């Protein structure tokens, strides 16, 4: 008899339909399988948002710096979110190294707002 070990989920993504907020928590070092699953989930949420303006909060405190290919694909998803009507891109992050990686991969004029805690990020959205 073999037992299949449940793989740890590297992302949690949800849509707050009342506040029009995309909420995500990313963790670990991603392989291409995780990236593809994430892309599928984000694109499904973009379709369900149906062109409504929205904000996003991304908790990256448990995310490791990623390889160049994953970063490039993540850049494309961020562009897709901006084109779909994202107003504010709020990132919760404590790692200086990861913050530099995020900053390098962000288009000029689309810089995210950085916070060190989810509570601070939520408070900023209410302003």
C-alpha positions in Angstrom: 0.0 0.0 0.0 1.3 3.5 -0.9 0.4 6.7 0.8 0.3 9.9 -1.2 1.7 12.8 0.7 -0.4 15.9 0.4 1.6 18.7 -1.2 1.6 22.0 0.6 -0.4 24.6 -1.2 1.9 27.5 -2.2 -0.9 30.0 -2.6 -4.3 30.9 -1.3 -6.4 33.2 -3.4 -9.8 34.6 -2.7 -12.2 37.3 -3.9 -14.0 39.6 -1.5 -17.1 40.4 -3.6 -18.5 43.0 -1.1 -15.3 45.1 -1.0 -14.0 44.1 -4.5 -10.6 43.0 -3.1 -8.4 40.2 -4.4 -6.8 38.6 -1.4 -3.8 36.3 -1.8 -1.1 34.7 0.4 1.9 33.2 -1.4 4.6 31.0 0.2 7.6 28.9 -0.6 9.8 28.5 -3.6 7.7 27.8 -6.7 8.2 25.3 -9.5 6.4 25.8 -12.8 3.4 23.6 -11.7 2.6 26.0 -8.8 3.0 28.9 -11.2 0.6 27.4 -13.7 -2.0 26.6 -11.0 -1.7 30.2 -9.7 -2.1 31.7 -13.2 -5.2 29.6 -13.8 -6.7 30.7 -10.4 -5.9 34.4 -11.0 -7.3 34.4 -14.5 -10.5 32.8 -13.3 -10.9 35.5 -10.7 -10.3 38.2 -13.3 -13.1 36.8 -15.4 -15.4 36.6 -12.4 -14.7 40.3 -11.5 -16.3 41.2 -14.9 -14.4 44.5 -15.3 -15.2 45.9 -11.9 -12.5 48.1 -10.4 -10.8 46.3 -7.5 -7.9 46.4 -5.1 -5.5 43.6 -4.2 -3.7 42.6 -1.0 -0.8 40.1 -1.4 0.8 38.6 1.7 4.3 37.7 0.7 5.8 37.2 4.1 6.3 33.5 3.6 7.3 33.7 -0.1 10.9 32.9 -1.0 12.8 34.9 -3.7 11.9 33.2 -7.0 13.9 32.1 -10.1 13.9 34.4 -13.1 11.3 32.4 -15.1 8.7 32.5 -12.2 9.3 36.2 -11.7 8.8 36.8 -15.5 5.5 34.9 -15.4 4.4 36.7 -12.3 5.1 40.1 -14.0 2.7 39.1 -16.7 0.0 38.2 -14.2 0.5 41.6 -12.5 0.0 43.3 -15.9 -3.1 41.3 -16.5 -4.5 42.4 -13.1 -3.7 46.0 -13.9 -5.5 45.8 -17.3 -8.5 44.1 -15.6 -9.1 47.2 -13.4 -6.9 46.9 -10.3 -6.6 50.2 -8.6 -4.3 49.5 -5.6 -1.7 46.8 -5.4 -0.9 46.4 -1.7 1.8 44.0 -0.6 2.6 42.8 2.8 6.2 41.9 2.9 9.0 41.9 5.5 11.9 40.5 3.5 14.2 43.2 2.0 15.5 40.9 -0.6 12.1 39.9 -1.8 10.9 43.5 -1.8 13.8 44.4 -4.1 12.8 41.5 -6.4 9.2 42.7 -6.5 10.3 46.3 -7.1 12.5 45.3 -10.0 9.7 43.4 -11.7 7.1 46.1 -11.3 6.3 48.3 -14.3 7.1 52.0 -13.8 4.0 53.9 -12.6 2.5 50.7 -11.1 4.6 50.6 -7.9 2.8 48.7 -5.1 2.2 50.0 -1.6 4.3 48.1 0.9 3.3 47.2 4.5 4.8 45.0 7.1 1.6 43.6 8.5 -1.8 42.6 7.1 -3.5 44.8 9.7 -1.6 47.9 8.4 -2.6 46.9 4.8 -6.2 46.6 5.7 -6.1 49.9 7.6 -4.6 51.6 4.5 -7.5 50.3 2.3 -10.0 52.0 4.6 -8.4 55.4 4.1 
